[in-house]
Amino acid sequence: MNWVQFRPATKSPDYIGIASGPNRTMWFSDYSRDGVVKITMNGKASEFNLPSNTAPWSLAAGSDNNMYVEGTVSNAIDQVSPAGDVHTFAIPSGDRPIGGMALGSDGNVWFTEGAHVGRITPAGAITEFTYPSGARNQSGGGGVTTGPDKNVWFVEANAGIIAKIDPTTLAITEYPTSGSPIGSCFATGIAAAKNGKLYFACAANQYSSTGYVGQITTSGVQRYFANSYGFSMYPQDVALGPDKEIWICADSLTQLLIAEFNVSTHAFTTHATPDASYLPLGMTNGPDANLWGTNQSGDVDVYIPNPLSVMPASLTFSGTGQTQPITVTQNGTTSWTATSSKNSVATVAQGGSSGVFNVTSVAMGNCTIRVTDRKGNTFNVTVKVQ
């Protein structure tokens, strides 16, 4: 099974941005009800209130282990501690932050606004830098990431520009996308891949039935690759996956999907989302090497590229002193650990190969054998000794 869904008990189901936080947690924004939600790897959620009329959008983890959240109505950045303490910092110009956030190589969090790219330090000092194009930028598209050159790369969606800012010199360089096959792109999302290049989604407009994946080098050279599924509206997010390939969440002409773009072969592989009615709005790589996404149905969807499987999923022993094997399979992984919740009932030990563990009954009762991969994903085998 490649999908896991969590339905957190939050104030509204209007989830937008999502980001990986400290201590193996994921955080996402509750746009309609001015909240930010922390969720653990097993789906336990805690919601924290933001100031009224915040309308939170994108968010990012800072170098100080706090989360930073865009307030698209309050025109502020909220700093949220892991415990949920909130400090609010107003945007000096009053501009609207929307479109993306990311931690920069300088240890500050960077974000896009209507007419600026902004920077907030862990102490809450905000500095804004005007787009040289003079464009009024965001209406929902956009994106921010740190590139392989340690510059902060961002999207000026409405201007059709991919840009970078040097966090040391603060020089901004803009690269128009007017040379794409569809002219100037309405670009969405940006991520740096394993080949040292950056990728973004390129659509003609917000409701385009055609689109491309754009590639840009750190010197600004661009290429475009036609997608195999078509857009029925602009893609919502672009993320670097656990396989270091580029992933896109989008509404296609026939289904809601996430698509993997192989940066070496330029091939697309699509995966239909488990919720056929709601478009995935945010997507990011989690600490468990899975892709986490938000939508507006009240679900948090987790796509597992390499599911952990253990057979059999349950063991029954008719007495003590008996041994039965369990076999582990998982693409791309050859090493796991296995522990017993009650060694007094059953023990577990490595078998003759890395994917085999031997379970031995010790006494009557019930217990669980937990198999764990290197990223912390688990599979529980139930054991009954009778």
For each residue, the residues with C-beta under 8 A, 3 or more apart:
1: 4 304 307
2: 271 303 304 305 307
3: 273 274 301 302 303 304
4: 1 301 302 304
5: 274 275 299 300 301 302
6: 39 43 45 299 300 302
7: 298 299 300
8: 37 39 43 45 47 298 300
9: 45
10: 13 15 30 33 35 37 45 47 298
11: 30 33 35 47
12: 30 31 32 33 35 298
13: 10 296 297 298 299
14: 30 31 32 33 296
15: 10 18 28 29 30 31 37 281 282 294 295 296 298 300
16: 28 29 31 56 57 58 281 282 294
17: 28 29 56 57 58 59 69 70 101 281 282 294
18: 15 26 27 28 29 59 282 283 284 292 293 294 300
19: 26 27 28 58 59 60 61 67 101 284
20: 25 26 27 61 284 285 286 287 292
21: 25 26 27 38 61 65 67 82
22: 25 61 65 82
23: 82
24: 40 41 287 288 376
25: 20 21 22 38 39 40 41 82
26: 18 19 20 21 38 39 41 284 286 292 300
27: 18 19 20 21 36 37 38 39 59 61 67 80
28: 15 16 17 18 19 36 37 39 59 282 294 300
29: 15 16 17 18 35 36 37 56 57 58 59 69 294
30: 10 11 12 14 15 33 34 35 36 37 47 56
31: 12 14 15 16 55 56 57
32: 12 14 55
33: 10 11 12 14 30
34: 30 49 50 51 52 53 54 55 56
35: 10 11 12 29 30 47 48 49 50 56
36: 27 28 29 30 47 48 50 56 59 67 69 78 80
37: 8 10 15 27 28 29 30 45 46 47 48
38: 21 25 26 27 45 46 47 48 82 84
39: 6 8 25 26 27 28 43 44 45 46 300
40: 24 25 43 44 45
41: 24 25 26 286 287 288 376
42:
43: 6 8 39 40 300
44: 39 40
45: 6 8 9 10 37 38 39 40
46: 37 38 39 84
47: 8 10 11 30 35 36 37 38
48: 35 36 37 38 80 84 86
49: 34 35 86
50: 34 35 36 54 56 69 71 78 80 86 88
51: 34 54 71 74 76 78 86 88
52: 34
53: 34 73 74
54: 34 50 51 69 71 72 73 74 76 78
55: 31 32 34 71 72 73 74
56: 16 17 29 30 31 34 35 36 50 59 69 70 71 72 78
57: 16 17 29 31 69 70 72 97 98 99
58: 16 17 19 29 69 70 98 99 100 101 111 144 282
59: 17 18 19 27 28 29 36 56 67 68 69 70 101
60: 19 67 68 101 102 103 109 111
61: 19 20 21 22 27 65 66 67 68 103
62: 65 66 67 68 79 103 108 109 122
63: 103 107 108 122
64: 122
65: 21 22 61 62 81 82
66: 61 62 79 80 81 82 122
67: 19 21 27 36 59 60 61 62 79 80 81 82
68: 59 60 61 62 77 78 79 80 101 109 111 120
69: 17 29 36 50 54 56 57 58 59 77 78 79 80
70: 17 56 57 58 59 77 97 98 101 111
71: 50 51 54 55 56 74 75 76 77 78 88 97
72: 54 55 56 57 75 96 97 98
73: 53 54 55
74: 51 53 54 55 71 88
75: 71 72 90 91 94 95 96 97
76: 51 54 71 88 89 90 91 97
77: 68 69 70 71 88 89 91 97 109 111 118 120 126
78: 36 50 51 54 56 68 69 71 86 87 88 89
79: 62 66 67 68 69 86 87 88 89 120 124
80: 27 36 48 50 66 67 68 69 84 85 86
81: 65 66 67 84 85 86
82: 21 22 23 25 38 65 66 67
83:
84: 38 46 48 80 81
85: 80 81
86: 48 49 50 51 78 79 80 81
87: 78 79 124
88: 50 51 71 74 76 77 78 79
89: 76 77 78 79 120 124 126
90: 75 76 94 126
91: 75 76 77 94 95 96 97 113 118 126 128
92: 126 128
93: 113 115 116 128
94: 75 90 91
95: 75 91 113 114 115 116 118 128
96: 72 75 91 113 114 138
97: 57 70 71 72 75 76 77 91 111 112 113 118
98: 57 58 70 72 112 113 114 138 140 142
99: 57 58 111 112 113 137 138 140 141 142 143 144 154 155 157
100: 58 111 112 142 143 144 145 154 155 189 190
101: 17 19 58 59 60 68 70 109 110 111 144
102: 60 109 110 111 144 145 146 152
103: 60 61 62 63 107 108 109 110 146
104: 107 108 109 110 119 146 152 167
105: 146 150 151 152 167
106: 167 168
107: 63 103 104 122
108: 62 63 103 104 119 120 121 122 167
109: 60 62 68 77 101 102 103 104 119 120
110: 101 102 103 104 117 118 119 144 152 154 165 167
111: 58 60 68 70 77 97 99 100 101 102 117 118 119 120 144
112: 97 98 99 100 116 117 118 137 138 142 143 144 154 155 156
113: 91 93 95 96 97 98 99 116 117 118 128 137 138
114: 95 96 98 136 137 138
115: 93 95 130 131 134 135 136 137
116: 93 95 112 113 128 129 130 131
117: 110 111 112 113 128 129 131 144 152 154 163 165 172
118: 77 91 95 97 110 111 112 113 126 127 128 129
119: 104 108 109 110 111 126 127 128 129 167
120: 68 77 79 89 108 109 111 124 125 126
121: 108 124 125
122: 62 63 64 66 107 108
123:
124: 79 87 89 120 121
125: 120 121
126: 77 89 90 91 92 118 119 120
127: 118 119
128: 91 92 93 95 113 116 117 118 119
129: 116 117 118 119 165 170 172
130: 115 116 134
131: 115 116 117 134 135 137 156 159 161 163 172 174
132: 172 174
133: 156 159 161 174
134: 115 130 131
135: 115 131 156 158 159 161
136: 114 115 158
137: 99 112 113 114 115 131 142 156 157 158 159
138: 96 98 99 112 113 114 141 142 157 158
139: 157 158 206
140: 98 99 157 206
141: 99 138 155 157 158 186 187 188 206 234
142: 98 99 100 112 137 138 154 155 156 157 187 188 189
143: 99 100 112 154 155 187 188 189 190 191 200 237 238
144: 58 99 100 101 102 110 111 112 117 152 153 154 155 190
145: 100 102 152 153 154 190 191 192 198
146: 102 103 104 105 150 151 152 153 192
147: 150 151 152 153 164 192 198 218
148: 192 196 218
149: 164 218
150: 105 146 147 167
151: 105 146 147 164 165 166 167 218
152: 102 104 105 110 117 144 145 146 147 164 165 167
153: 144 145 146 147 162 163 164 190 192 198
154: 99 100 110 112 117 142 143 144 145 162 163 164 165 190
155: 99 100 112 141 142 143 144 161 162 163 187 188 189 190 200
156: 112 131 133 135 137 142 159 160 161 162 163 174 187
157: 99 137 138 139 140 141 142 160 186 187 188
158: 135 136 137 138 139 141 186
159: 131 133 135 137 156 184
160: 156 157 176 177 178 183 184 185 186 187
161: 131 133 135 155 156 174 175 176 177 187
162: 153 154 155 156 174 175 177 187 190 198 200 214 216 220 222
163: 117 131 153 154 155 156 172 173 174 175
164: 147 149 151 152 153 154 172 173 218
165: 110 117 129 151 152 154 170 171 172 173
166: 151 169 170 171
167: 104 105 106 108 110 119 150 151 152 170
168: 106
169: 166
170: 129 165 166 167
171: 165 166
172: 117 129 131 132 163 164 165
173: 163 164 165 220
174: 131 132 133 156 161 162 163
175: 161 162 163 216 220 222
176: 160 161 179 184
177: 160 161 162 180 184 185 187 202 214 222
178: 160 183 184
179: 176 222
180: 177 183 184 185 202 212 214 222 224
181: 212 224 226
182: 185 202 203 204 208 210 211 212
183: 160 178 180 204
184: 159 160 176 177 178 180
185: 160 177 180 182 200 202 203 204 212 214
186: 141 157 158 160 202 203 204 205 206 208 234
187: 141 142 143 155 156 157 160 161 162 177 190 200 201 202 203 214
188: 141 142 143 155 157 200 201 203 234 235 236 237 238
189: 100 142 143 155 200 201 235 236 237 238 239 248
190: 100 143 144 145 153 154 155 162 187 198 199 200 238
191: 143 145 198 199 200 238 239 240 246
192: 145 146 147 148 153 196 197 198 199 240
193: 196 197 198 199 240 244 245 246 263
194: 244 245 263
195: 263 264
196: 148 192 193 217 218
197: 192 193 215 216 217 218 263
198: 145 147 153 162 190 191 192 193 215 216 217 218
199: 190 191 192 193 213 214 215 216 238 246 261 263
200: 143 155 162 185 187 188 189 190 191 213 214 216 238
201: 187 188 189 211 212 213 214 234 235 238 248 250
202: 177 180 182 185 186 187 211 212 213 214 224
203: 182 185 186 187 188 206 208 210 211 212 231 233 234 235
204: 182 183 185 186 208 210 211
205: 186 208 234
206: 139 140 141 186 203 233 234
207: 232 233 234
208: 182 186 203 204 205 211 231 233 234
209: 230 231 232 253
210: 182 203 204 230 231
211: 182 201 202 203 204 208 227 230 231 234 235 250
212: 180 181 182 185 201 202 203 224 225 226 227
213: 199 200 201 202 224 225 227 246 248 261
214: 162 177 180 185 187 199 200 201 202 222 223 224
215: 197 198 199 222 223 224 225 263
216: 162 175 197 198 199 200 220 221 222
217: 196 197 198 220 221 222
218: 147 148 149 151 164 196 197 198
219:
220: 162 173 175 216 217
221: 216 217
222: 162 175 177 179 180 214 215 216 217
223: 214 215
224: 180 181 202 212 213 214 215
225: 212 213 215 261 266
226: 181 212
227: 211 212 213 230 231 259 268
228: 268 270
229: 250 252 253 254 257 259 268 270
230: 209 210 211 227 252 253
231: 203 208 209 210 211 227 234 235 250 251 252 253
232: 207 209 251 252 253
233: 203 206 207 208 251 279
234: 141 186 188 201 203 205 206 207 208 211 231 250
235: 188 189 201 203 211 231 238 248 249 250
236: 188 189 249 250 251 279 280 281 282 283
237: 143 188 189 248 249 280 281 282 283 284 293
238: 143 188 189 190 191 199 200 201 235 246 247 248 283
239: 189 191 246 247 248 249 283 284 285 291
240: 191 192 193 244 245 246 247 285
241: 244 245 246 247 260 285 291 305
242: 285 289 290 291 305
243: 260 305
244: 193 194 240 241
245: 193 194 240 241 260 261 262 263
246: 191 193 199 213 238 239 240 241 260 261 263
247: 238 239 240 241 258 259 260 261 283 291
248: 189 201 213 235 237 238 239 258 259 261
249: 235 236 237 239 257 258 259 273 279 280 281 282 283 293
250: 201 211 229 231 234 235 236 256 257 258 259 279
251: 231 232 233 236 256 257 279
252: 229 230 231 232 255 256 257 270
253: 209 229 230 231 232
254: 229
255: 252 270 272 273 276
256: 250 251 252 272 273 275 276 277 278 279 280
257: 229 249 250 251 252 270 271 272 273
258: 247 248 249 250 270 271 273 280 283 291 293 303
259: 227 229 247 248 249 250 268 269 270 271
260: 241 243 245 246 247 268 269 270 271
261: 199 213 225 245 246 247 248 266 267 268
262: 245 265 266 267 268 269
263: 193 194 195 197 199 215 245 246 266
264: 195
265: 262
266: 225 261 262 263
267: 261 262
268: 227 228 229 259 260 261 262
269: 259 260 262
270: 228 229 252 255 257 258 259 260
271: 2 257 258 259 260 303
272: 255 256 257 276
273: 3 249 255 256 257 258 276 280 293 295 301
274: 3 5 299 301
275: 5 256 278 295 297 299 301
276: 255 256 272 273
277: 256 297
278: 256 275 295 296 297 299
279: 233 236 249 250 251 256 295 296
280: 236 237 249 256 258 273 283 293 294 295 301
281: 15 16 17 236 237 249 293 294 295 296
282: 15 16 17 18 28 58 236 237 249 293 294
283: 18 236 237 238 239 247 249 258 280 291 292 293 294
284: 18 19 20 26 237 239 291 292 293
285: 20 239 240 241 242 289 290 291 292
286: 20 26 41 289 290 291 292 302
287: 20 24 41 375 376
288: 24 41 375 376 377
289: 242 285 286 305 306 375 377
290: 242 285 286 302 303 304 305 377
291: 239 241 242 247 258 283 284 285 286 302 303 305
292: 18 20 26 283 284 285 286 300 301 302
293: 18 237 249 258 273 280 281 282 283 284 300 301 302 303
294: 15 16 17 18 28 29 280 281 282 283 300 301
295: 15 273 275 278 279 280 281 299 301
296: 13 14 15 278 279 281
297: 13 275 277 278
298: 7 8 10 12 13 15
299: 5 6 7 13 274 275 278 295
300: 5 6 7 8 15 18 26 28 39 43 292 293 294
301: 3 4 5 273 274 275 280 292 293 294 295
302: 3 4 5 6 286 290 291 292 293
303: 2 3 258 271 290 291 293
304: 1 2 3 4 290 307 377
305: 2 241 242 243 289 290 291 331
306: 289 330 331 332 333
307: 1 2 304 330
308: 328 330 333 336 371 373 377 378 379
309: 328 329 330 379
310: 313 326 327 328 329 371 379 381
311: 326 327 329
312: 315 326 381
313: 310 379 381 382
314: 381 382 383 384
315: 312 324 326 346 359 369 381 382 383 384
316: 383 384 386
317: 320 322 324 346 361 383 384 385 386
318: 322 386
319: 322 361 385
320: 317 361 362 363 364 385
321: 360 361
322: 317 318 319 360 361
323: 358 359 360 361
324: 315 317 358 359
325: 351 356 357 358 359
326: 310 311 312 315 338 356 357 359 369 371 381
327: 310 311 355 356
328: 308 309 310 336 338 355 356 357 371 379
329: 309 310 311 355
330: 306 307 308 309 333 336 373
331: 305 306
332: 306
333: 306 308 330 336 373 374
334: 354 355
335: 354 373 374
336: 308 328 330 333 354 355 371 372 373 374
337: 371 372
338: 326 328 348 350 357 369 370 371 372
339: 348 369 370 372
340: 343 345 346 347 348 359 367 368 369 370 383
341: 367 368 369 370
342: 345 346 365 366 367
343: 340 346 347 362
344: 362 363 365
345: 340 342 361 362 363 364 365 366 367 383 385
346: 315 317 340 342 343 359 360 361 362 367 369 383 385
347: 340 343 359 360 362
348: 338 339 340 357 358 359 360 369
349: 357 358 360
350: 338 354 356 357 358
351: 325 356 357 358
352: 356
353: 356
354: 334 335 336 350
355: 327 328 329 334 336
356: 325 326 327 328 350 351 352 353
357: 325 326 328 338 348 349 350 351 369 371
358: 323 324 325 348 349 350 351
359: 315 323 324 325 326 340 346 347 348 369 381 383
360: 321 322 323 346 347 348 349
361: 317 319 320 321 322 323 345 346 383 385
362: 320 343 344 345 346 347 385
363: 320 344 345 385
364: 320 345 385 386
365: 342 344 345 385
366: 342 345 382 383 384 385
367: 340 341 342 345 346 383
368: 340 341 380 381 382 383
369: 315 326 338 339 340 341 346 348 357 359 380 381 383
370: 338 339 340 341 378 379 380 381
371: 308 310 326 328 336 337 338 357 378 379 380 381
372: 336 337 338 339 376 377 378
373: 308 330 333 335 336 376 377 378
374: 333 335 336
375: 287 288 289
376: 24 41 287 288 372 373
377: 288 289 290 304 308 372 373
378: 308 370 371 372 373
379: 308 309 310 313 328 370 371
380: 368 369 370 371
381: 310 312 313 314 315 326 359 368 369 370 371
382: 313 314 315 366 368
383: 314 315 316 317 340 345 346 359 361 366 367 368 369
384: 314 315 316 317 366
385: 317 319 320 345 346 361 362 363 364 365 366
386: 316 317 318 364
